[in-house]
Amino acid sequence: MSKIQAVRGMNDILPDDVYKWQYFENAVKSTLKGYGYQEIRLPIVEKRELFHRGVGAGTDIVEKETYDFTDRNGEALTLRPEGTASCVRAMIEHGLLRNQIQKVWYTGPMFRYERPQKGRYRQFYQLGVEVYGCDHIAQDAELLSLTWQLWQALGLQTHVVLELNNLGTLENRRSYVKALVDYLTPIQDQLDEDSKRRLTKNPLRILDSKNEQTQKLLDSAPNLHDFIDAEIQQSFTSLISYLKTLNIPVKINPRLVRGIDYYSHSVFEWVTDRLGAQGTICAGGRYNSLVSDLNGPETPAVGFAMGIERIILLMETLTLFRQGRHTPDIYVIFDETSVFTAMTMVEALRKAHPKLIIEQNTSPGSFKSQFKKADKSGAQLALILAEDELKNNTCVIKFLREEKEQMTLAQAELSAYIHQLFPAQ
């Protein structure tokens, strides 16, 4: 039998890297708690119809990238490719949208079948933040403000730029799409293949084409902003003015449309030039019609998603991780005859000093090999609780990072001494 490996594009997160994720997650939790957002936890498998109706059957995600399967009862299911549709489904199902504002966040794996590359995987992790029940532009502003606070907490504020666009209402977009199709149809032979396909399925996405020839053709295309209501334009201008007062670097990108059908009004991306082609680390916007499209009550909504792998990669690129994996403060050594008596004492120490990391060697070997393990662990000191020590009600402390003589203490004095050594703990 050949060696079994992980599925291509679905990666293990090993202990030496997990601390980076925890560092990010702690910053997220602290920031969102400060703004009054609550966590929601969603299933990774949903009915396939949810994403066809919510994300849009004509989008690349649903057309080419979803992991679809049929279960034993013949029900069509999908591994979630994004979180917003799932979150809306939960809000509707549990009756959370009646005359109230809901501010929630979630994190976890998403799944898309696409070519794996650096910063882009088939199983990838996202942080999603969603707000339901508020139609005022101030809510868009708050979301962007809290994201800016998070970038500052992570040390990324000088390496990201906010790109913004205004898509207007669905009616505005329909009028614009008709004008865009009328303009592009006579010259469709000059478009790239993806744009030719999108011309009949999702014309707005052509604005986001990476093909240089297509972008040149779009220079003379109708301007979306000419089709947007004046009142909506004024709200968008107010948003930009507010962001500038916070010194947030803002760039208006009239061709930013996002790849999902449910967006309207303001859309945005936070981008960096430090990750090459995978420069978008956070994206979102307003989706006022999605709740009603999924048979819920008319509910305005706005939100965003962050690609956690890309943020971790960016922080690695900028060498922003200063701490390493968690190392023990104390490493306990004992011999075969003292195993369970010593372990009982270690549990008492953990109870007395809950903030300390106390690691014990549960496979006693020679003292030489155990001291090597203790030194390799990175612990500040080794605590020896072997047969002689237990017989005499003592313990031996060996300092691993300082030039100090090892010392013998009465077991009754150990806890107080540890408190002296680690007063902050």
N, C-alpha and C positions, 0 to 999 in steps of 0.2 A: 504493500500500500504506500502510495506517495505521501510526502509530508503535506499535511493540511495547512493552508495559509488563509489569512483574512481575505475576504472578497475584495477585488480590485476597487480602489476608491473609498474603502471603508477602513478606517485606521484605528489602531490601538492608541490610547493616550497613556503612556507609561509613567511610573512613579516619579521619574526625574523631571517630567514635564507637568504633572498634575498641579504642582504648586503654582504654576503660571496661570492656569485656569482658575484656581481658587483665589488668586490675587485679583484677577479681573472680576470674578463673581462677587467678591467682597465689596469691591468698589461700586459695582452695580447695585447691590442690595442697599448699601449705605445711601447712595444718591437717590434711588427711587423711594426709599423710605422717607427721606427728607422732603419729598414732594407729595407724599400721601398716596403713593401707588401701592396696590396690594397684589400679591402673587396668585396666579391661577395655574393649575397643572392639568394638561390636556393629553388625551390618548394619542399615540403615534399612528394608529390605524383608524381611518374614517370610511364612511360609505363613499364610493367613487363619485357619485352624483354631486357630492358637496363641492368638489374641486372643479368639475365640469361647469357647474352653475356659478360658483363663487369666483374662481380664478379666471374662467373664460375658456370655453372649449376651443377657441381659435388661437390661444396663446401657445408659445413654444413649450411651456411647462407641461400643459395637459396633452398637447399633440405628440410630443416626442420624449418627455423626460420622466413621467410618473411611473412608479412601480405599482402596477395593477395586478390583482390576482382575485381568484374566486375561492371562497372558503368551502367547507364541506357541506354547507347548506345551500350552496349555489349563489351566495350573496357577493356582489361585486364590491371589492374593497380596494383601498389605495393607501400606501404608506404616505403620510402627509408630506407634500413638497414645500409647504409654507404654513405659517401658523395663524394668519389672520382669519381665513375661512373657518378653521376649527374653533377659534375663539368666538366668532360671531355665532356659530352653531350652538356653543355652550351658553352664551348669553340668552339666546332665544329659548333654548330648551328648558332652562332653569328660571325663566321669567325675570331676568335681572335688568330689563330695559324699560320698565314702566315708570315714567316721570322721575328719573334719577340719572345722575352722572356716574358712570363706572370708569375707574382708572385702574387698569390691571397690567401686569407683566408676566411673561413666562419665558422659559428657556428649555432647550432640549434639542434632540436630533431631528433633522429634516432629511428627505431622501429625493434625489433626482438622478435619473440615469443620463449622465453626460460624460464627456471625455475628462477623466481626472487630470488635473495639472496643479501646479503649486498654488495653494490658496483656493482651490476649487475641487470639491470632492463629491462622491456619490452619497455618502452619509456625512452631513455637515451639521454644525451646531449654530443655532441662532438665539439671540435675545430678541424677544418681541415686546413692544410696549404699545398699548391700545387705549383709547379713550372713547367712550360712547355717551351720547346725550348732550354734547355741547357743540353748537354750530358757529360759535364766535371765533374770529381769527386769533383772539388771545390764547385759545387752546393750542393752536398750531405753534404760536410763539412759545408757550410753556414747554412743549415737547422739544423744541429746538434749543431752548435755554437749558433744560436739564441735560440734554446730550452734550452741550458745550461744557457744563459742569463736570460731566463724566470724563470728557477728554482731558480736562485740566487735572482731575484726580489721577488719571493714568499717565500724565506727562505728554500727551499727544497734541496739545492745543496748537503748537507751532508747525505741525506736520499735516494738518487737515484743512480743507476748504469746503464750505457749504455751497453746493450748487442748487439753485431754486428755479422753478418754473410755475406758471399759472396755466392750468388746463381749462379753466372755466367750468361751466355747467355741462351736463350731458348734452343739452340742446345746443350749446355753443360748439361743442366738439362735433356733433353731427353735421352742423353747417360747415364747419371747417373741413371735416373729412371729405365731404362732397366736393368742396373747392379743390382740395389737395388731389383727389382722384381725377377730377377733370383736368388738372394741370399735368399729372404724371402719365395718364393713359396714352396720350399721343407719343410720348417719349419712353414708354416702358421698355423698349428693346435696349435702351442704354442703361437700365438699372441692373444692379447685381441680382443674382438668382434669388436670394432671400427676400429682397425687396419686391421682386416680381410676384413672388408667392403671397407676400403680405398685402399687395395692392388690392386683392380681392377678399382677404380674410381679416387683416388688421392693419389698415393703411397708416394709422398714426405711428406705428412702430418703425416705419421707414425713416422717420426723422432721426431715429437712434442708430441708423446704419453706420457701421464702421468702415464702409467702403468709400474711398476718397472720391471716386467718380460720382457716386450717388450723392454725396454731400455737396459736390459742386453743382449738380443739377438742382439741389434744394435751395441754393442761394437765391434763385429767382422764383421760388414757390410762394404761394400765399402765406402770410404771416398769421399764426394762430392768434396772437394777441389782438389782431384787428377784428376778431369774431367774438371777443369776450365782453360781457356786459360791463358798463362803466362802474357800477357799484362794486362788482367783484374785483375789478382792477384796482379800485381805491383801497379795498381791504388788503389786497396783496401789497400795495405800496406802503400801507401802514405797517405791515409785517416787516418789510425790509428796513424801514426807518427804525423800528424797535430793535431789530437785531444789530444794527449799526451802533446803537447806543450802548450795546454790550460789548462792542469791539469784536464781534464775531465776523471773521472773513467771509463775505458773501459774494457769489458770482451768479448772475442771472444767465441761465442756459436755456434759450428758447426752444431747443431741440430735445430737452429732457422730457421723456414721456413715461418712463417705467415700463416694465414688460408684462404687467398684469392689467386686465380689463377694468377692474373696479375703481380705479383712481379717477378723481375729478378735482377741480380747484387746485390747491397748492400741492406740488410734489417736490421732493428734494432728495439729494444724495450728498453724503459726506465722502469726499474723495481725498486720496493722498497720491503723491508722485513717487513714493518710496517702494511701491510694490509692483511696478511695471504695469502689465495689462490688467491685473486684478486690483485696480485702484479704488474701487467702491467698497467702503467698509460698513456703511450704514445707509439705508434708503427707506423712503416711505412717502406718506402724503395723506390726503383726505379721501374718504370713500363713503360719501353720504348715502349712496343708494344700495350698498351691499346688504345691509340688514333686511331691507324690504325685498330685495331680490331673492333672499333666502327665506321668504315668507314670515319675516318678523315685522314688528311695528316700524313705521317710519322713524329712523334714528340716525342723526348725524354721527360721523365717526372719523377718527384720524389716528394714525399710528405709524410705527416704523419697525424695521428689523435690522439687527446687526449680525454680520458674519463673524462669529467668535474666532474661528481659525485665522481669519485675515487680521483681526486685531492682535491676536497673539503673535502672528508672524511679523506684523509691523513693530510691535514692542520688542521682539527679538532683534529685528533689523536695527533698531535704534538703541539696543542694549539698555533697555529700561528696567529689566528685571534685576534687582540688586540682591535679593535673597535667594538662597538655594532651597533644595528640598528640606523638609523639616528634619532636623537632626536631634537626637536625644540629648537631654541635659545630663542624664545619669545612665550608665550601662552597668547592669548587675551581673556579677559572676558568681556561680556556685558549682559545687561538685555533685556527683550522683547521689551521695548519701544525704544531701541537704536540700534536694530539689523542692519538695512541697512545703517544708517548713520555711525555707527562704522565700518562696513565692507568696506565702501567706503574709510575710512581713512586707514584701513589695506592694501587695494590694493595700496594706494599711498606709504605706507611704503615699501611694497614689491618692488615697482618700484624703490624707492630710495636706497634700500639695497638688491639687487638681490641675493647676496650670503647667506643671512640669511634665516633660516627656521623659518617662522612665522606661527604658527598654531592657528586657532580660533575655539572657541566652538560654533558650529552652532545650538545647541539645548539648549538655555539658561534655566537654572534651578536656584535653590538657589545659592547664592554666596558661601556657604559652600561646596556644591557639586562641583561647578566649580573650586574652589581652590584645591579640592582633585584631580580632573582631571589634573589640571595644574601641581601639584606636581608629580603625577604619570607619566606625559609625559616626565619628565626629563629636562624640560626647565630651563634656567638660571633665568628667571624672568617672572612675570605675569604683563600684561598691562591691566588695568581696564578702560574701556570706557563705562560707564553706563549713565543713564539719567542725574544725577547731573553733571558729568564730561562734558558731551556734552553741557549742558546748560551754564556752566561756561568756556567753551573752554579750559578745562584742561584734564589731564589724571593722573592716579595713577600708580606708579611702585612699585611692591612688589618683593623683592629679595627672590628667592626660594632656593638658594644654599649657601647664605652667611648670616651672622648675621648682617644685616643692617636694619635700620628703613625704612619703606616704605616712598615714597616721592611723592609729587604732583608737576607736571610740567605743564606749559602752552603748549598747543598743538603745537604751533609754534616752541617751543624749542625741541620737542621730537626727531626729526630726527637727530639733531646735537648731542644730548645726547646719542642716540643709537650708533652713530658713535664713540663716546668716549668709550663706553662700549665694543664695538666689532671693534677695529681699523683694525684688519686683514681682516675683512669682508667688 
